Amino acid sequence: MTTTPAKREAIDEHFLTVVTGLAEQSRASPRQPLPGDTGSRLLELFDSQLGSRHLDFAARQLGARGLGFYSIGSSGHESNAAVAAALSPSDPALLHYRSGGFYLERARQLPGSDPLRDVLLGVVASADEPISAGRHKVFGNAELGVIPQTSTIASHLPRAVGLAFCLDRANRLGADHEWSPNSVVVTSFGDASANHSTATGAINTALHCAYQGLPMPLLMVCEDNGIGISVRTPPGWIESAYAHRPGLRFFTADGDDPLRCLDVARRATEWVRRNRAPALLHLRTVRLMGHAGSDVESGYRGRTEIATDYDHDPVLATARALVRHGILSPDEVVEHYEAKRREVARIAEEVLERPKLADSREVMAAISRTRPEAVARRATRLADNGGASEALTLAQSINRALADELARDDRVLVFGQDVARKGGVYGVTRGLRKRFGGIRVFDALLDEQSILGTALGAGPAGLLPVAEIQYLAYLHNAADQLRGEAGTLSFFSDGRYRNPMVVRVAGYAYQKGFGGHFHNDNSVAALRDMPGVVVASPARPDDAAAMLRTCVAAAHEEGRVCVFLEPIALYHTRDLHETGDEGWLAPAPDAHVPVGRARTHGHGTDLTLVTYGNGLAMSLRVARRLHHRHGIGVRVLDLRWLAPLPVDDLLEAARATGRVLVADETRRGGGVSEPVVTALVDGGFAGTIRRVTSEDSFIPLGPAAHHVLLDESTIEQAALNMV
């Protein structure tokens, strides 16, 4: 392929000019020999830095040609290669997007690696890219122990903290994982991201654990280039915020001092490995060539400021050190530099010929792999199902199912706010800590991002987490840990890394004597908009136990992320139609409910009531009254799964009567009834469709809640109007 030579970047020209000028300086100054193998380490560091720099150049050139799709570079941050030199592939790495130097240096530790090709395959979005198969440009490689991360606004830090927290538990429980017993978890982020609540919460969680003497082998690397896109970080802010935090060991180095970077990174790593406690390495860097390829840096930075950063270029600093210590001559530095340029350019042309993802099936393969037979086997193979015939409430059946899972598999963890000693706000986890111990059933600090981050870290440590979010309203501040992190890991790693997890959430409304918006929340739209994430919504005790076992099995066998929505108002309900009838009690059977399968109650032929959650009890009562008072035959379809929706069962139940009324306790806008109606229309249902919902309102305190929530009289009147 013939192309017009690309114009060289200013930092490229600056490097060559300065190095060429070192010739006279090197002749005038005596060489300063380095001890031991420091010279060879410095030369290796330089090679990784050169590779990273020329990858950045190539990405920008490919983008200019319309052939590359990602140009957020690592230029100015190549000093992070020193961090990789201090670690090994047995130390899990969760990196941000300026980690080219780290990635190449770590690849050096694994013979046969081809990191230049890896990165360029990602730049051109080739299906041959070894971690995400072209779905996104990320730094990741299972053989190198680099877990791919989205790394936006430090969103990966809770997972890094969770993994560091879980490694010790995993080792004590004998869980199978790929990391060494004394692993250090390393994670990197920028100075701007350090201000985000996700980062501050994660760091606080790490310190909270360390304060209690819990192992937290976490090395956090803040790469401080002083600017976030165009917004300045106040000089000295990172030191001010973190250098004197109790419980946090602080290390610092300038990125343009390669020997100190190597030394400080080694000392920081050794300290964390020895003390099993968190440390922060503040790596002062510069950002060269703007935030990304599309960024016009001159719009917010002056020419003098930009040019001044060129003299703090870490690649240039390493070149100067190599010359100063007599390891390379200036001419040899240039020779290495240009040789790397040619190597990268050659590979860049080669990867353009590699295939792209061909269709939606290939794109979605990583989030749609299922093993239903394996899930069914595990869901019905109980370690202890004694007393399964006992009639239980919803809360008791969930408790029984959790106990069964804890008893059958030592890798299962149950945790969240108030779940251990108290046994949950509603008693759902009562007795589990006493029976299974504090290593496996434990309380988390009050931070939903950290609770989910612990679950995100548990999977890569070989554990099977069942985390609790105390109320649905509390989930929304941490939803990105499900959407952006849990939901994307399999997608970005082509299934190589998974997030096996079940997140129990107490939700919906209709609590008596206690409520208000924060304890009665019926907003589930965000949960349904997460590709590959399963959303279960049981109502009856028998369904709840079986569905929870299915979710745990799907997490174990398929690496699924499952959200398990539990109707608070039904936790302790005993009766259905009349006081004392105990019609809502049921045993917790050794049963399996396949993901995406509904349950039908009744065989009426006049109307199909489609519902879920609290709507099931209301609809069953309405169905009984319609039959007894008006002779109307109603079948009630309990969806049970909100994602994926049980479309086949829905269409079958709809066609059985020709009339469908959706009783939806969530809101009219963004609620569950919208996709249900859409599924009926898309499925070719030609009958009558109506829906009744709660209002588009937050839920107020006390009796006023009934003004905005769906009720039985509304369902009944709508049904009469249809038949």
Secondary structure, 3 states (H helix, E strand, C coil): CCCCCCCCCHHHHHHHHHHHHHHHHHHHCCCCCCCCCHHHHHHHHHHHHHHHHHHHHHHHHHHHCCCCCCCCCCCCCHHHHHHHHCCCCCCCEECCCCCHHHHHHHHHCCCCCCHHHHHHHHHCCECCCCCCCCCCCCCCECCCCECCCCCHHHCCHHHHHHHHHHHHHHHHHCCCCCCCCCCCEEEEEECCHHHCHHHHHHHHHHHHHHHCCCCCCEEEEEEECCEECCEECCCCHHHHHHCCCCCCEEEEEECCCHHHHHHHHHHHHHHHHHHCCCEEEEEECCCCCCCCCCCCHHHCCCHHHHHHHHCCCHHHHHHHHHHHCCCCCHHHHHHHHHHHHHHHHHHHHHHCCCCECCCHHHHHHHHHCCCHHHHHHHHHCCCCCCCCCCCECHHHHHHHHHHHHHHHCCCEEEEECCCCCCCCCCCCCCCHHHHHCCCCEEECCCCHHHHHHHHHHHHHHCCEEEEEECCHHHHHHHHHHHHHHHHHHHHHCCCCCCCCEEEEEEEECCCCCCCCCCCCECCCHHHHCCCCCEEECCCCHHHHHHHHHHHHHHHHHHCCEEEEEEEHHHCCCCCCCCCCCCCCCECCCCCCCCCCCCEEECCCCCEEEEECCHHHHHHHHHHHHHHHHHCCCEEEEECCEEECCCHHHHHHHHHHHCEEEEEEEEECCCCCHHHHHHHHHHCCCCCEEEEEEECCCCCCCHHHHHHCCCCHHHHHHHHHHHC
